[in-house]
């Protein structure tokens, strides 16, 4: 098949898994296959390459998903529905089953991430009895029915999961049942009736019995779920989750309880905590695979499967070498054994806790299964976010509870067991640790704002483990000893109240808020090995600098492996001199200048001493003078209060204070502009008041000279903000040169590119300035006419959800608009001065798409927050590998 036909096939709205498999075999690494068909469908088809069997099925592609999302009245397009029915008929014919027939076909529908589990469509009162007849197990049949009703209600009617779970917990508690494994057929029949009552309460109508109607509603529910608050919040936090794409996978449902030759489980090639290369996993009898992974029922370790399902265990174990070579990283398989036949129902990258992923990567490279480049390509940014996570300074010997760990590191917070309570406390600025019996997808927003998670249910394959790691949250998952009520949580012999402080660290919870500290160094040998591969790959191609806001952050930058300080705004040092700076700008009083210079130079001496011989980039004052004074609103309120006090009190003795406030307010009004973004700020302020520029440069170079006596070897760049014309730099260059001669300290002068005009005249700027640095955030704000601080909450999420913007431009560079400006800027600058250095700063510097783009257009230095340095280093290495 030619490339044109393959691309055309990508635009089809419905594709059978057989077709997806054919596309994969013809293209192997063609990105549109994954983008349109989705990772879940493509991974299943790739697994088929190893000889493992997958259920028949089809995928509603990205194109189909888009078509459905544009319909009105919540209905499926008739032509697309006809294609879906045609796919169902093909499955019926190949499997000798019938959707809603005596030998019923059930469909497993898996939607967008974060999805509330797989929905088993086709179960009704009649087909449940047919499943009972086929399995000769009434309890299993009605257990499956109850689970379908629950997942249907959550997906289709947005019913909170706890509505079903609380009913289930109350029922089994009233019957003194230990867990759902002990429920009998009568119990499950009663539970299914209780769950149906929840559907009636939330939908106003009975649970639908027509399987086709069920499927329509589940498909529409999946599409609608993509735009709900939980899903959009998750996507905003975890851009690199490859399961996020908008497609829907539909396969034939396989059951792990059809008879004694059946089971369900999950298996991994590596230990999910240590990363050791050994088969690990769990399985259960008479169970659906999601309940096994959530450990809602009795499970066994995977190696015990070899005695009762020997051939299936052997097939799974033997497949991992081939699977790892294909996927280039450790993978986890979810499987169902039905009547002795094994089916892979899901395959995705393994979720490791702590530094397990790094250990697994090193072992795979050492054993020559993959290369170091393969290992780097397979890493996600979230895998590295925990490297610099704070940790408990000294853990006590005793703990409150233990469980499976989430992300590496520690955190503290007050206990909250209620989602709305946790959200409210978080809005108040309180740090919260969210405690739940089981993690619910409806709690996603709460997990995002929480400092950590503790659950009673769950384990290494649970949704709690997956999302805690994806969101870099410390967690204690599956603490079976924990009891929760409305005001207390109890573990063993210890009881804590809601609102008490608790600390989580690497799968252990401790009473009280323990002291936390940032690491002085990266000690884990496998992490250090992976970071060496990263730096070897990017060396000489992309430098990673940090934007530091304090001397402590400068020290942290080098712990994190930064090549230098790419941005230190002088405003960080003049917080306490803010009013003096304004007074000097107004009066040019040299005595004020001397005081400021002495204080600033001392601060810069400390900065350069901390940096030692690393390059430090200092940006001169960018903000308008009004930003250094109190706000007009606060002053007006204070003046009004003082005037009222003066009127009411004969003994008023604050006239001097009142007059001082009035004078400051007048100064604020004088300096305040209607639109300070476009006013007297940055390099313009220096041109209007050249003494201000001289003061800043003198302070920097005087500090450098003093630091040299302290053993430092300062290397300095000075950046002029808001440059719009080369002549601005020419006017200020002589001042810089004079001060350089006075202190005999070298410094390179550069220009910040933070407005569209600077991009268009970059050739002339590059003739004067050797360094050009994009301020990505400011450039996007100026080009879009938007605020990065205000607009994401006001309308940006709506724009991305409705596909007006493909991505948030303050996270991923807008290549169609801002990107074209940047590309022209780089081309013109390098044409005028081939030796010009091009840099960029902003949160785009730890977004892999943005870093790829920057590297491809010729940007050689990226600057990010210190805590994101490992992520930025990875993005840089991956950009180099992608271009290679």
Secondary structure, DSSP 8 states (H G I E B T S, - for coil): --HHHHHHHHT-SEEEHHHHHHHHHHHSS-HHHHHHH-HHHHHHHHHHTTT--B--EEEE-HHHHHHHHT-STT---HHHHHHHHHHHHHHHHHHT-BTTSSSB--EEEE-SSS--S-EEET--HHHHHHHHHHHT-HHHHHHHHHHHHHHHHHHHH---HHHHHHHHHHHHHHTT-SSGGG--HHHHHHHHHHHHHHHHHHHSS-----HHHHHHHHHHHHHHHHTSHHHHHHHHH-TT-TT-SS-EEEEE---BTSSTT-EEEEEESS-TTT--SS-EEEEESSB-HHHHHHT-S--EEGGGHHHHSHHHHHHHHHHHHHHHHHHSS-EEEEEEEETTEEEEEEEEE----TTHHHHHHHHHHHTTSS-HHHHHHH--HHHHTTTT--EESS--S--SEE-EE-SSSEEEEEEE--HHHHHHHHHTT--EEEEESS--GGGHHHHHHSSEEEESS--TTSHHHHHHHHTT-EEEE--TTEEE-SSEEEETTEEEETT-EEEEETTEEEES---EE--SS---HHHHHHHHHHHHHHTTT-EEEEE-SSHHHHHHHHHTT-SEEEEEEGGGG-STTHHHHHHHHHH--HHHHHHHHHHHHHHHHHHHHHHTTSEEEEE---S-GGGGS--HHHHHHHHHHHHHHHHH-TT---HHHHHHHHHHHHHHHHH--TTGGGSS-THHHHHH-HHHHHHHHHHHHHHHHHHHHTT---EEEEEETT---HHHHHHHHHHHHHHHHHHT---EEEEEE-SHHHHHTHHHHHHH-SEEEEEHHHHHHHHHT--TTTHIIIIIHHHHHTTSSSS-TTTS--TTTHHHHHHHHHHHHHHH-TT-EEEEESGGGG-HHHHHHHHHHT--EEEEEGGGHHHHHHHHHHHHHHH-
